[in-house]
């Protein structure tokens, strides 16, 4: 019952390009920027993309983000085995007093 | 470098209390809003609470409102989460995170298990 909707799983083979979608509403993605996080097992979430399409230093340019209306997507090109992780989208939601909302997460499997 | 280290998790019976701490270093703690976010087993991330940089405002998720209290001690660079009347559904890894218009740094998390 996450506020943002993501597919529960995605997969690809090494070298492929995969995309993960994230759908929200006018109070979150529709009016604020989207961030993406990568979470490897037993580790803290790591900021992967911020402000829809910006990469923090150290994040490879294989990772890219985009947003249109109330939806966003994360693309991973040149898939590598170490990309196998959970990916979450997040956005600020203006409802109530304002709060962060997240997608339910997408488990990426590298075949 | 920015470092956030949570502590205080453990196994607790339903209805009991627990206090989590988050020790911050590597940045000016008193300049940033801070959040608690949790991830229950097999589920996604859930925002729990936020406290403004100076502690002047605090907001909570409906699921914890009235039971959890977020606070901070800027003199000790530490964030807290007092959790009362714990329920089984509060079982999760709890993360503290820094707010810089995005949650840009997270701690490694501390596991809270509510079970009889």
Interface residues (C-beta under 8 A of the other chain):
Chain A: X2 X33 X35 X37 X43 X44 X45 X46 X47 X50 X51 X56 X88 X90 X96 X97 X98 X99 X100 X101 X102 X103 X104 X105
Chain B: X35 X37 X43 X44 X45 X46 X47 X50 X59 X61 X95 X97 X101 X102 X103 X104 X105 X106 X107 X108 X109
